[in-house]
Amino acid sequence: MHTGANMENDCDRNDQKQDVKKTEGCFERTRSALTVDDVYEIAKLIGSEVEKLIDRYGKESVTVLVPKIVKVLELLESFALLNHAHKSKEEELLKAFETLHVQKQKTRSVKECEESSKYEIQRQEVQQQEQAEKQRRRCEELQAQVLHLQTENQELQSCLRGNHAQEDRVQRQEREVMLKLKVVVDKQRDELRAKVQQIASVTKEVEALQEHLERFMKMNGELRHKQSIVTAQVKGAVERKADMEADLREKQKEIERLTIQLEKANAAAGTASPCKTEVDLTGKLVIDLKDPNRPCFTKQEVREMLTERNELKANLFLVQEELSYYQREILNDERCPGFLLEAVRSAIKKQKTVIKAKMLGMPEDECSSDEEKAPVFERRAETETETDSTDSKPQESRIRNLFGFLTRSGSNHSSRSPSENNAASSWEIIDDSETTAETEPQRSP
């Protein structure tokens, strides 16, 4: 069963490939070989491309272009029809001309056969005479060459006897040169071995230096990371110091106010009842239980809250750095799909809500912002297509029928603008001021 299904799929694929080759072959035809069917195939191809443009950019992008394409294809159709008619006439004329030409050739061939038989006999006789003359001349030339070669052979033998002595002297000189070259080659080989050893030692040193450099680079990165953390902690300490100084000033003012009130109360009590014993309040703090702005926390509790706040700020700083890095990676990646961006963005908003609820000591439902209630990404506009009936219209050409979906009224078609596509893949960048404002805890009065 599986093999039968695979064979059917292969047959379908082969048919589709043949159709594609057939349609693409229409563009490779010459002007004289173009037919009406080729024009219709071209119109189908152009219609499919126009449909792709409409699906991608909307109908408004091709409304001006389609009538021109239809007009050109209709002219091409009429030209193909005329070309077909001219071809048929030319073929008829060619057939008539060929029949006349064949008849003339038959009459000529009969006459030429008679004349050629006479000329052939004469030509054979002339060729035989020419061949005999050529053979005689060739024999004379060969005899002259043999005599010349014999004289050259004698001269070469005499020269060879004198050259034997010179060859012995040349061989001795070659042996001496070879010995000298061998000595030079041995020296150069030793030098090359020494250079190779030096290069190996230098490469080892370079590798060691490279390892040291990588180690130093890693240490440098770690130190930079620690430096960023320390700077964040220093900023938090400076802010904490400023807060403590402000609290200290307020407490100092409160102490001064309370001392003034205490002096007034003591003066009034002294005038009313001078016999009562005065209470020593030096170095003590007087608290009004009815005062809503009285201190509610101890010094140790305030220290614990401040340390916890500093830890949360440091963790928040690290998370912001990591988040900004991943945001840059995701935004720079063009292949990132829209649903992944939507998921990442929703996760970031949820994490913001959790951090805000944790810092403010409130439930997560009350900390939800208006941005989370609004849609994260804009919806894409849905397109609706309507087709008009063509029964009441007059008969159109096949070109207009192919492009009928473009020439008819399409007022209900809607295309999506590029701004909406950009809005669908937009990304929200979280500012540092926003994150610090949301994670700042409420200070006690």
Secondary structure, 3 states (H helix, E strand, C coil): CHHHHHHHHHHHHHHHHHHHHHHHHHHHCCCCCCCHHHHHHHHHHHHHHHHHHHHHHCHHHCCCHHHHHHHHHHHHHHHHHHHHHHHHHHHHHHHHHHHHHHHHHHHHHHHHHHHHHHHHHHHHHHHHHHHHHHHHHHHHHHHHHHHHHHHHHHHHHHHHHHHHHHHHHHHHHHHHHHHHHHHHHHHHHHHHHHHHHHHHHHHHHHHHHHHHHHHHHHHHHHHHHHHHHHHHHHHHHHHHHHHHHHHHHHHHHHHHHHHHHHHHHHHHHHHHCCCCCCCCCCCCCCCCCCCCCCCCCCHHHHHHHHHHHHHHHHHHHHHHHHHHHHHHHHHHCCCCCHHHHHHHHHHHHHHHHHHHHHHHCCCCCCCCCHHHHCCCCCCCCCCCCCCCCCCCCCCCCHHHHHCHHHHCCCCCCCCCCHHHHHHHCCCCCCCHHHHHHHHCCCCCC
